[in-house]
Structure formats: structure tokens, C-alpha cells
Amino acid sequence: FYSAMQATTNNLVSPLLTDLYQITMAYSYFKNNKHNQTAVFDLFFRKNPFGGEYVVFAGLDECVRHVQSFKFSDDEIEYLRKTLPTCSDDFFEYLRSINCDNVKLYAIPEGSVVFPRIPLLRLEGPIGILQLIETTLLNLVNFPSLVATNAARHRSVAGKDKQLIEFGLRRAQGPDGAMSASRNAYLGGFDGTSDVLAGKLFGIPVFGTHAHAFVSSFTEEEILSDPSIIDAEGKKLDDFWAFVCETRKELNLEATNTSELIAFAAFSRSFPTNALLLVDTYDTLSSGVLNFIVIAYALHKLGYKAKGIRLDSGDLAYLSKSARGIFLKYGKQLNIDYFKEFTIVASNDINVGTLESLNQQGHSIDSFGIGTNLVTCQQQPALGCVYKLVEIEGTPRIKLSQEISKVTLPGKKNAYRLWGTTNQSPCVDLLTCDDEPIPKVGEKILCRNPFAEHKRVYVSVTKVEPLLQLFFDCGKVLMDTTDLSKARDRAISQIAEQRPDHLRILNPTPYKVSVSEKLYDRLHNLWLESSPVTEL
């Protein structure tokens, strides 16, 4: 097991990152001598976000770190004494003494594709402690899973062959939202981020070149303080700007914006192997793209290959196709074959709808920089995970509601993903009572909708995948959760194995989440037992 203490990556995550009512409940448990009773809680969501039919689970690593390091500090205890002056001293000594050495955390591996009502986390341990960690765990799962899912949806529309870069740092909800979004967009299938700190902390590839301010900071009269450049063979060219001007004249492109060309030359002499230039500061097609061609040809003559352009405004479909046409024209004219393959990056408030529209119109974009709509989850700002007590001292418990969606599934449960005989994709996730045997290949299993008696199906099982695994066992971390690339690979592979109709953006087919016959009976028997019989 992994014995080294792993602190959470955000130092705001502590036992005090909770709602006050968790502490008041813990106090009442303590005063009524219930705090050490063994409880089971499920953390799950009720409804898929964004009008879709799946979620990419994220946040497990931070949950394990929090449970492993959970401990009230002396300073935190003193703050609680002042906040809850009517609570007895022995309660604060209890808080000072507790950790999660008697807690078990079962979870679905991070990056898994998950569905409503399936427990993402199952916590077992003293009810007082499990109550104290509820809010923090919800906070650590809700937004990460939402962003990862949003990223996966963008990826499914953009296609596997397009590069997706998260550009949302400046628009995110504070530093915490930005860092979480960068990490979990990458987990959900993005290729990298503009966020340098996220690159350092999480090992995510970082991308970026320059902004409009860099271009507009140069004037036509600008003289580069050092116009020299070292060519690909290590030889020094004393005046790169003069060389660019000669190239411009050779191509008969002297009508473009000169200050823009000076900016491009300055950037390219700084990064001759990574010249990807923003071309819409003044006029995209009449200046920006043509000035890029000048720079690209000048770099070519020095032994370098320019990378491409970025479009940040305008009709992206039209501009990208027009720019590609210019690349082809000058590639053919100059007999330089790779010009046709220059990368075209597009940004400018791109979302899932924008990507769908671009696909319908046809475009020539290779890479998308996506920020605001990705990291703020503009279409749906919250996932809505909940954390519900399902068992106390071995007795299943239920929470009823006039809203059927809010009725809980009682008792400790296991979860399995089943494949049938009809196709190569999984067909149902099955919840069973904890004491039921694992479904076996070759069995014919009755899978029931928990709330609709007439909705049931037999599955002839061809493959079984247990979903819940024990990650934390009474102080010991049993499995490594820190490998982000592994979680990302899992997300990509599990999305690929789903049926396409479950993944489509518009009117997707719901994935089946069912319960066993025994769990169905337990649910409805307890429901009847817990519901008072009214008298008319």
C-alpha cells in the first residue's frame, strides 16, 4: 500500500471546508453516543448534465488525499470553540482525536464513464466522521466531474483528430476553479492547457504563443534592438528584419500591415522553431495570413519550418478555408510542400454548438483553444452530486420523497457493468445487495428498473466488470490515484467503448441502470415500512 501522506493539492481543503450543520450533527451524534456507530454513505448523482447521458468521474485523487490527511489542527479546534460556545469541552477533545483510521473508501476508478444512481464513492466507518467529511467530498467531486464531462463532450464533437487546448484560466471562477478546470479538462480528453501552473503541478502539456497586444505594441517605425537570428545550421544572420523585407518584396506582398510584420519578425526570431502567429489583429486575409507567409518563407530559407496561425475572431469556417487556400497557393508557387499543412488554431468563445456548426459548414481548423464555455460549464454550472446515508449498524436506511428521483436505494451495495450478447458495448450497470454473489459470465440475470415495476430485462452476461474498488482501508491507501495520464486514458477508452447513441449530443439514448431482484425487493419493502398509512 501507499503509506506516504499525500496532502491535498489545494491548501484550502481541510476539515473546516465543510458546512456548519455537519459539525452540529456530529455534536448531537456525540452527545447521544451515536458517533461511533458504523454507517455507510453513498456519493452519487441523480441526473446527467448538459442534456447528455453520461458523466466522466473525476476528483477521486483529491478525495483520497483528504481522507488520508483528515485531522483537525489545534487552531481549527480553537476556532470551533468560539463558533460553538455551547458545545461541551469533551466534544472538542473528540474532534482533536479523530482521523480516518476507521474509514473505508470504495470508489469507481477516476476517469471512468459513470451513470446516475451508481455510487461513485462508498464510505464505511463511524457516522460522526463520515458526516464531517461529506461536504468536502462533494466539493471535490462535483466540479471536477462536471468539467471532465464537458471536455469529453467537446472532444466527441470535435473528433479524435483535432487538437483541443484549454484556454480558460483568465475566465475561470478564481484560481481554484482554474486549476481544477485545467486538470480535469485534460482528464476528459483535451490535449493541453495554457495554464503554466497546471502544467507544473499536474504534468499537463502547456501551449501558447502571443496575444494581440504583442502585435499592436510594434509600430511601422520600430527598429529591432537586435535584429539578428541564428539559422538552423548555427550561423548568424545579422539583420533578420532586412531579410524579411527582401522576402516580402520577392513575394510581392508589400501592401500588408508593416507593423504587424515587424511584430511577427520579432516573435519569430525569438522562437524560430515554434512560429505560430495570431493573424487577426488588423485584417486576417489581406494582412495577417500574408504576413505569416512572408515569415514562413523567410524561416524556410534559414532552415526552419513555421508552425501556423491562430484565428481569434470572425467567420472561423470561411477564414480557415481561405487561409488554407493561401497556404496551398504559396506552397505550390514556391514548391514547398509542407506549406499546405500549416496548423490553423481557432479560438473565440468556442463551445459544443460552435463545433457542431463548424462541422456542418466544413472548415480547415486543426486545433481549438476553448476557454470560457469549457471551464465555467456555461450550459450547466453544477452536477448535483449527493451524499446519502444508506445503512446504520448493518440496518438498511431509506430517504423518501414525493419526487421519485430523490428516493434513495437502501443498504450497502455493489455495482457491476454488464455486457450482453447483442454488441461489444456494455448494456447495463447493475446494483446488487452487498451480500449477493458477483454476476458470472454465462448467467441470465434479471435487471430491474428500481421504480418502474414493468421495466425489466434479462441480460445473458458475456462480460462483467466490478465498478467499486477499495482505495482506502482504515488509514492505508491501497491503490495509487495520482496518475492523471492513466485516468485520462481510462476516460478516452471507456467513452470509445460506449454505444454511439448514448454519446450523441442531441437526444441521446439513456443508458440502463438497474437493480437486482433482491435489491428491488429490499427497496420496496423498506419503502412500505417507512411510509405512514394515512387515514381519510
C-alpha positions in Angstrom: 0.0 0.0 0.0 1.0 3.6 -0.4 1.9 4.8 3.1 3.3 8.2 2.3 1.0 11.0 3.4 -0.4 12.8 0.4 -1.7 16.3 1.2 -4.5 17.7 -1.0 -3.1 19.9 -3.8 -5.2 22.8 -2.6 -4.3 24.0 0.9 -7.9 25.3 1.5 -9.0 21.7 1.7 -9.2 21.0 5.4 -11.7 19.6 8.0 -13.1 23.2 8.2 -14.0 23.2 4.5 -17.5 22.0 5.4 -21.0 23.2 6.2 -21.7 24.1 9.8 -24.5 21.6 10.1 -22.1 18.7 9.6 -20.4 19.8 12.9 -23.6 20.4 14.7 -24.8 16.9 13.6 -21.5 15.4 14.8 -22.0 17.1 18.1 -25.5 15.7 18.5 -24.3 12.2 17.5 -21.6 12.6 20.1 -23.9 13.8 22.9 -26.3 10.9 22.1 -23.4 8.4 22.0 -24.1 7.6 18.3 -20.9 9.0 16.9 -19.1 5.6 16.7 -22.0 3.7 15.2 -20.9 2.1 11.9 -22.6 3.8 8.9 -22.5 3.5 5.1 -22.9 6.5 2.8 -23.2 6.6 -1.0 -22.0 9.6 -3.0 -23.8 9.7 -6.4 -25.6 12.0 -8.8 -29.2 11.7 -9.9 -29.3 13.2 -13.4 -26.7 13.5 -16.2 -25.6 17.1 -17.1 -25.7 19.1 -20.3 -28.7 17.1 -21.6 -26.4 14.1 -22.1 -26.5 10.6 -20.9 -23.1 10.1 -19.2 -20.6 11.6 -16.8 -16.8 11.3 -16.6 -15.9 10.7 -13.0 -13.1 13.0 -11.7 -11.9 14.1 -8.3 -11.0 10.8 -6.7 -7.4 11.6 -6.1 -8.2 14.7 -4.1 -10.9 12.7 -2.1 -8.3 10.0 -1.1 -5.8 12.7 -0.2 -8.4 14.4 2.0 -9.4 11.2 3.8 -5.8 10.2 4.3 -4.8 13.5 5.8 -8.0 14.4 7.6 -7.1 15.8 11.0 -8.3 18.9 12.9 -5.5 21.3 13.9 -5.3 23.0 17.3 -6.1 26.3 15.6 -9.2 24.8 13.9 -10.3 23.4 17.3 -10.0 26.8 18.9 -12.0 28.4 16.1 -14.8 25.9 16.6 -14.8 26.5 20.3 -15.5 30.2 19.7 -18.1 29.4 16.9 -20.0 26.8 19.0 -19.6 28.1 22.6 -22.5 25.9 23.9 -20.8 22.7 22.9 -19.1 20.8 25.7 -15.3 20.5 26.1 -15.3 16.8 25.6 -16.7 17.2 22.1 -13.7 19.3 21.1 -11.4 16.8 22.6 -13.2 14.2 20.5 -12.7 16.3 17.3 -9.0 16.7 18.2 -8.6 12.9 18.5 -10.3 11.8 15.3 -8.9 10.8 11.9 -10.0 8.4 9.2 -8.1 5.3 10.5 -11.5 3.6 10.9 -12.9 4.6 7.5 -13.1 2.6 4.3 -13.4 4.3 0.9 -14.6 2.3 -2.1 -14.7 4.1 -5.4 -15.1 3.8 -9.1 -11.6 4.5 -10.7 -11.1 8.1 -11.7 -11.7 8.7 -15.4 -14.5 6.1 -15.6 -17.7 6.8 -17.5 -20.5 6.7 -14.9 -24.3 6.9 -14.8 -27.0 8.2 -12.4 -27.5 6.4 -9.0 -24.4 4.3 -9.3 -22.2 5.2 -6.2 -19.1 7.0 -7.2 -17.9 6.7 -3.7 -19.0 4.4 -0.9 -17.8 5.3 2.6 -17.9 3.0 5.6 -17.0 3.9 9.1 -18.1 5.8 12.3 -21.1 8.0 11.4 -19.6 11.1 13.2 -16.5 11.1 11.0 -18.4 10.2 7.8 -20.7 13.1 8.4 -17.8 15.5 8.9 -16.2 14.7 5.5 -19.5 14.8 3.5 -19.4 18.4 2.2 -15.7 18.3 1.3 -16.0 15.1 -0.7 -19.0 16.6 -2.6 -17.0 19.7 -3.4 -14.0 17.6 -4.6 -16.2 15.5 -6.9 -18.9 17.8 -8.3 -17.0 20.4 -10.3 -14.1 18.1 -11.5 -16.6 15.6 -12.8 -18.6 18.4 -14.5 -15.6 19.8 -16.3 -14.3 16.4 -17.3 -17.7 15.6 -18.8 -17.8 19.0 -20.6 -14.4 18.3 -22.0 -15.4 14.9 -23.2 -18.5 16.3 -25.0 -16.3 18.9 -26.7 -13.9 16.1 -27.8 -16.7 13.9 -29.1 -18.0 16.7 -31.4 -14.5 18.0 -32.5 -13.3 14.5 -33.3 -10.3 12.4 -32.4 -8.0 14.1 -35.0 -8.4 17.7 -33.7 -6.2 19.1 -31.0 -8.1 20.7 -28.1 -6.4 23.1 -25.8 -8.0 24.5 -22.6 -7.7 28.3 -22.6 -9.9 29.2 -19.7 -7.6 30.4 -16.9 -8.5 34.1 -17.2 -12.2 33.4 -17.3 -12.4 30.7 -14.6 -14.0 31.2 -11.2 -10.9 32.1 -9.3 -7.6 30.3 -9.0 -9.2 27.1 -7.6 -11.7 26.9 -10.4 -9.0 27.5 -13.0 -6.6 24.8 -11.7 -9.4 22.2 -11.3 -10.7 23.0 -14.8 -7.2 22.6 -16.3 -6.6 19.3 -14.7 -10.0 17.8 -15.4 -10.3 19.1 -18.9 -7.1 17.2 -19.7 -8.6 14.1 -17.9 -11.7 14.5 -20.1 -9.7 14.3 -23.3 -8.2 17.7 -24.0 -4.6 17.7 -25.2 -3.2 20.5 -23.0 -3.7 23.8 -21.3 -2.4 27.4 -21.4 -2.2 27.3 -17.6 1.5 27.2 -16.7 0.9 26.3 -13.1 -1.4 23.4 -14.0 1.4 22.2 -16.3 3.9 22.2 -13.5 1.6 20.6 -10.8 -0.1 18.0 -13.0 2.3 17.3 -15.8 -0.2 18.6 -18.4 1.4 19.8 -21.8 1.3 23.6 -22.0 0.6 25.7 -25.1 0.7 29.3 -26.1 2.3 31.9 -28.4 1.3 35.6 -28.2 -1.7 37.9 -28.0 -3.0 40.9 -29.9 -1.2 43.2 -27.5 2.2 41.9 -28.7 1.3 42.7 -32.3 -0.1 46.1 -31.6 2.8 47.1 -29.4 5.0 47.4 -32.6 4.9 50.4 -34.9 5.9 50.8 -38.5 8.9 52.8 -37.5 10.0 50.2 -35.0 13.7 49.2 -35.1 14.5 45.9 -33.5 17.2 46.4 -30.9 18.8 43.2 -32.0 17.6 42.1 -35.5 20.0 39.1 -35.7 18.9 35.5 -35.9 20.8 32.2 -35.7 19.8 29.9 -38.6 19.1 26.2 -38.3 22.8 25.4 -39.0 24.0 27.7 -36.2 25.1 30.5 -38.5 24.3 34.1 -37.5 22.3 36.3 -39.8 22.9 39.9 -38.7 19.7 41.5 -39.9 16.6 39.2 -39.9 14.3 42.2 -40.4 16.1 43.2 -43.6 15.9 39.6 -44.7 12.2 39.5 -44.1 11.7 42.8 -46.1 13.6 41.2 -49.0 11.4 38.1 -48.8 8.3 40.3 -48.7 9.4 42.1 -51.8 10.2 38.8 -53.5 6.7 37.6 -52.8 5.2 41.0 -53.9 3.3 41.3 -50.6 4.3 44.9 -49.7 0.7 46.0 -49.2 0.3 44.2 -45.9 0.4 46.0 -42.5 4.1 46.6 -41.8 3.8 47.0 -38.0 2.2 43.5 -37.9 5.1 42.1 -40.0 7.6 43.6 -37.7 5.8 42.0 -34.7 5.8 38.7 -36.5 9.5 39.0 -37.3 10.3 39.9 -33.7 8.4 36.9 -32.3 9.8 34.5 -34.9 13.4 35.5 -34.3 12.7 34.7 -30.6 11.0 31.3 -31.4 12.1 30.3 -34.9 11.1 26.6 -34.3 7.7 27.5 -33.0 6.4 30.4 -35.1 2.6 30.1 -34.6 1.3 33.6 -35.2 -2.0 35.4 -34.4 -3.2 36.8 -37.7 -6.4 38.8 -36.9 -5.1 42.0 -35.2 -5.7 44.1 -38.3 -7.1 42.2 -41.3 -6.9 38.4 -41.3 -6.8 37.6 -45.1 -5.4 40.9 -46.5 -2.6 41.2 -44.0 -2.2 38.6 -41.2 -2.1 35.4 -43.2 0.0 37.0 -46.0 2.5 38.4 -43.4 2.7 34.9 -42.0 3.5 33.6 -45.4 6.4 36.1 -45.6 7.7 35.0 -42.2 7.3 31.3 -43.1 9.2 31.6 -46.3 12.0 33.6 -44.6 12.3 31.0 -41.9 12.3 28.3 -44.6 15.3 29.9 -46.3 17.0 29.8 -42.9 16.3 26.1 -42.4 13.2 26.4 -40.1 9.6 25.4 -40.5 7.0 27.8 -39.2 4.1 26.2 -37.3 0.9 28.0 -38.3 -1.6 30.6 -37.4 -4.3 31.4 -34.9 -7.7 32.8 -35.7 -9.4 34.6 -32.8 -12.4 36.3 -34.5 -14.6 36.4 -37.5 -16.2 33.6 -39.5 -13.9 30.8 -38.5 -15.1 28.3 -41.1 -14.7 30.8 -44.0 -11.4 32.2 -42.7 -9.8 28.8 -42.1 -10.7 27.6 -45.5 -9.5 30.8 -47.1 -6.2 30.6 -45.1 -5.7 27.0 -46.2 -6.2 28.1 -49.8 -3.5 30.7 -49.3 -1.1 28.1 -47.9 -1.8 25.8 -50.8 -1.3 28.7 -53.3 2.1 29.8 -52.0 3.2 26.2 -51.3 2.7 25.4 -54.9 4.2 28.7 -56.1 7.3 28.3 -54.0 7.4 24.5 -54.4 7.3 23.9 -50.7 5.0 21.0 -50.0 4.7 21.4 -46.2 3.1 24.9 -46.5 -0.3 23.2 -47.1 0.0 21.5 -43.7 0.4 24.6 -41.6 -1.6 24.3 -38.4 -4.7 26.5 -38.1 -5.7 27.2 -34.5 -9.1 28.7 -33.7 -10.3 30.3 -30.5 -13.1 32.9 -29.8 -15.8 31.7 -27.4 -16.0 28.2 -28.9 -18.5 25.7 -27.4 -20.1 22.4 -28.4 -22.6 24.2 -30.5 -19.9 26.2 -32.3 -18.0 22.9 -33.1 -21.2 21.3 -34.4 -21.8 24.3 -36.7 -18.2 24.3 -38.0 -18.6 20.6 -38.8 -21.8 21.3 -40.7 -20.2 24.2 -42.7 -16.9 22.5 -43.3 -13.7 24.0 -42.0 -9.9 23.7 -42.2 -9.1 24.1 -38.5 -6.6 21.7 -36.9 -6.7 22.9 -33.3 -9.2 24.6 -31.0 -8.4 26.8 -28.0 -11.5 26.6 -25.8 -11.9 28.7 -22.6 -15.0 30.3 -21.1 -17.6 27.7 -22.1 -15.4 24.8 -21.0 -14.1 26.0 -17.6 -17.3 27.7 -16.4 -19.6 25.0 -17.7 -21.8 27.7 -19.0 -24.5 25.3 -20.2 -24.9 23.8 -16.7 -23.0 25.2 -13.8 -23.4 22.3 -11.3 -23.6 18.5 -11.4 -25.6 17.9 -8.3 -23.9 15.0 -6.6 -25.4 14.0 -3.2 -24.2 12.0 -0.2 -26.8 9.8 1.4 -26.9 7.5 4.4 -27.9 4.0 3.3 -27.0 1.9 6.3 -26.5 2.2 10.0 -25.2 -0.6 12.2 -26.0 -3.1 9.5 -29.6 -1.9 9.0 -30.5 -0.5 5.6 -32.0 3.0 5.7 -34.0 4.9 3.1 -34.8 8.5 2.3 -38.3 9.0 0.8 -39.6 11.9 -1.2 -42.6 12.9 -3.2 -40.1 13.3 -6.0 -39.2 9.7 -7.1 -35.8 10.8 -8.2 -34.9 11.7 -4.6 -35.8 8.3 -3.1 -32.6 6.5 -2.2 -31.6 2.9 -2.7 -31.1 1.4 0.8 -28.3 -0.6 2.1 -24.7 -1.4 1.2 -24.5 -2.2 -2.5 -22.1 -3.4 -5.1 -22.1 -2.2 -8.7 -21.2 -4.1 -11.9 -21.0 -3.2 -15.6 -22.5 -6.0 -17.8 -22.1 -6.9 -21.4 -24.7 -8.9 -23.2 -24.8 -10.8 -26.4 -26.1 -8.1 -28.7 -23.0 -5.9 -29.2 -19.5 -5.2 -28.0 -20.6 -2.2 -25.8 -21.7 -2.5 -22.2 -25.5 -2.7 -22.0 -26.4 -2.1 -18.3 -24.9 -1.1 -14.9 -26.4 -3.4 -12.2 -26.6 -2.6 -8.5 -26.9 -5.5 -6.1 -27.1 -6.0 -2.4 -23.6 -6.3 -0.8 -24.2 -10.0 0.1 -25.2 -11.1 -3.4 -22.7 -13.1 -5.4 -20.8 -11.4 -8.3 -22.6 -11.9 -11.6 -21.0 -14.6 -13.7 -20.4 -14.9 -17.4 -23.0 -17.2 -18.9 -25.6 -16.3 -16.4 -29.0 -14.9 -17.4 -29.7 -12.1 -14.9 -32.9 -10.2 -14.4 -32.2 -6.5 -14.3 -35.0 -4.3 -12.9 -35.7 -0.6 -13.1 -35.9 0.4 -9.3 -39.0 2.5 -9.6 -41.0 1.1 -12.6 -42.2 -2.5 -12.0 -42.9 -3.2 -15.6 -39.5 -2.2 -16.8 -37.2 -5.2 -16.6 -34.8 -7.1 -18.9 -32.9 -10.3 -18.9 -29.2 -10.0 -19.7 -27.2 -13.0 -20.9 -23.9 -12.0 -19.5 -20.8 -12.2 -21.7 -18.5 -9.9 -19.6 -18.6 -8.5 -16.1 -16.7 -5.5 -14.7 -16.9 -4.8 -10.9 -17.1 -1.0 -10.6 -16.4 -0.3 -6.9 -12.8 -0.9 -5.7 -11.4 -0.4 -2.2 -9.0 2.6 -2.4 -8.6 3.5 1.3 -8.7 1.0 4.1 -8.5 2.3 7.7 -5.6 4.6 7.2 -3.9 2.8 4.3 -4.1 3.9 0.7 -4.3 0.7 -1.3 -4.1 2.0 -4.9 -2.3 4.9 -6.4 -4.7 7.6 -7.6 -2.1 10.2 -8.6 -1.5 9.2 -12.2 -3.5 11.7 -14.2 -2.5 10.3 -17.6 -3.9 6.9 -16.6 -7.2 8.4 -15.6 -7.2 10.3 -18.9 -6.5 7.1 -20.9 -9.4 5.4 -19.0 -11.8 8.2 -19.9 -10.9 8.0 -23.6 -11.1 4.2 -23.8 -14.4 4.0 -21.9 -16.0 6.6 -24.0 -14.9 4.8 -27.1 -16.5 1.6 -26.0 -19.9 3.1 -25.4 -22.6 2.9 -28.0 -22.7 6.0 -30.2 -26.3 6.7 -29.5 -25.5 7.1 -25.7 -22.9 9.7 -26.6 -24.6 11.8 -29.2 -25.2 15.5 -28.2 -28.8 15.7 -29.3 -31.4 13.4 -27.8 -29.0 10.6 -26.7 -30.4 7.2 -25.7 -30.4 6.7 -21.9 -28.0 4.0 -20.6 -29.7 1.4 -18.4 -29.0 1.5 -14.7 -30.8 -1.4 -13.0 -31.1 -3.2 -9.7 -31.1 -6.9 -8.8 -34.3 -8.6 -7.8 -33.1 -8.7 -4.2 -32.3 -5.0 -4.1 -35.6 -4.2 -5.8 -37.5 -6.1 -3.1 -35.4 -4.5 -0.3 -36.2 -1.1 -1.7 -39.9 -1.5 -1.9 -40.3 -3.4 1.3 -38.5 -0.7 3.2 -40.4 2.0 1.3 -43.7 0.5 2.5 -42.4 0.0 6.1 -41.2 3.7 6.2 -44.3 5.3 4.7 -47.1 6.0 7.2 -50.6 4.9 6.2 -52.8 7.9 6.1 -56.5 8.0 7.1 -59.2 9.7 5.1 
